[in-house]
Amino acid sequence: MNLIGMDELSAEQSVLGAVFLDSNVLDEISFLEDRDFLSDKHQQIYRVMQWLDKRNKPVDIVTVTEMYMQHNRIDELSVTYLTQLAESCPTTANVVHHANIVRSKAIRRRGSEIGTKITELSREDFESDEEYFAAVESLASEIRPDEKGRMKSFQETRDSYFQHLISKDIAYIPSGFPQFDAWAHGVWRGRLHVSAGRPSVGKTALMLQRSMSIAEGGPVLIYSQEMDDNELKDRMVSNMTGVPFNRIKSKELNPKQYGEIEEAYNRLEKLPIYIQDTAGVTIDEVRSSARRFKRKYGDIAMIVVDYLQIMNIPQKGNETRSQAIGKVTQSAKQIAREMQCCFMMLSQMNRDNDKQPRKPTFSDLKESGSIEQDADVIEFLWVDPNDTVQQGKVVQQFIAKGRDIGINEFRLLFRGWKQQFVELDKR
């Protein structure tokens, strides 16, 4: 038989026949899904085979027939047909090849079906274009098979491990803060980093200062919902030049200061920092625009959302606000892993900490949902009234959760007049 030009139904029959010859081949074709079979009859037979195998029961003509009888569905299948399946495959040697034919045909069949569904979506009423994009991407993702991982021995993965050791690629990017970087090696790719604090503590200023350093290692995408791009640029040029932030805001600049700002802007232009200042961004919009960016420009170093609680977070059915936010943080974590970038999400804290300032706990996260569970790093920025210096406001940076890095505390001096943080020695 010509395997390359093999008929789809013949390939399906050969796969099922091979299982009847030796049910152990189910382990070799575990990548095959029941939906991959074109014939409804074959889908059902394969489901029955998998069901029996998972329960350590024999998989043969007798046991499969018995299952149909128990569920009063014997009229859907004849013993003669099962016997023909077993006889159609004289050997199990080519079962993986046959299974690949079945899956390949199924992928193309699903692609055609999804194309029809996407066409139908154009006639539906979506509240926004982003909801339409998300629906299209969700359908497109259905084409891809459900990949199942497999166990790998040390011997099988030896080469890839030592390649990993000698590779120059690193999973972290320096943040520009020497003490933090010496301890944590910066921010890590594939991680969700939550930075929480009350208003006016400097969350955005710290994020922007980090972004300028992290952009040295790759593109940074900033989704700003409270400030437009010019407001963010005001803060960054003040940080870089030392020109007072208030003078920049009020546009009271002398020629020297204007020249310094222009020089700083020239440096900023060379950094791959991209800003979207649309209010009410959705996590689906972040995902789709980040995917488009990566396809066009390559790997991303960091995605930033400023901030979580003012995103457009729809609630479905009886879903609580906290549960809806939990879905957003879960998606942010998935995006970080998919894009292999740091996803930095700024978050508000509850007002309780204003009444009696103290070291924050996870319960201080506003509408926390699953932030504590999903985030790889959670840092709190807070002000201890007992810790003061003359040069500016001391902000406590408390790393309350740190996957692979641990827990730590740092003292930061916030020079608000030029939107700049510097590290202080620990007390």
Secondary structure, 3 states (H helix, E strand, C coil): CCCCCCCHHHHHHHHHHHHHHCHHHHHCCCCCCHHHCCCHHHHHHHHHHHHHHHCCCCCCHHHHHHHHHHCCCHHHCCHHHHHHHHHHCCCCCCHHHHHHHHHHHHHHHHHHHHHHHHHHHCCCCCCCHHHHHHHHHHHHHCCCCCCCCCCCCCCCCHHHHHHHHHCCCCCEECCCCHHHHHHHCCEECCCEEEEEECCCCCHHHHHHHHHHHHHHHCCEEEEECCCCHHHHHHHHHHHHHCCCHHHHHHCCCCHHHHHHHHHHHHHHHCCCEEEECCCCCCHHHHHHHHHHHHHHHCCCCEEEEECHHHCCCCCCCCCCHHHHHHHHHHHHHHHHHHHCCEEEEEEEECCHHHHCCCCCCHHHECCCCCHHHHCCEEEEEECCCCCCECCEEEEEEEEEEECCCCCEEEEEEEEHHHCEEEEECCC
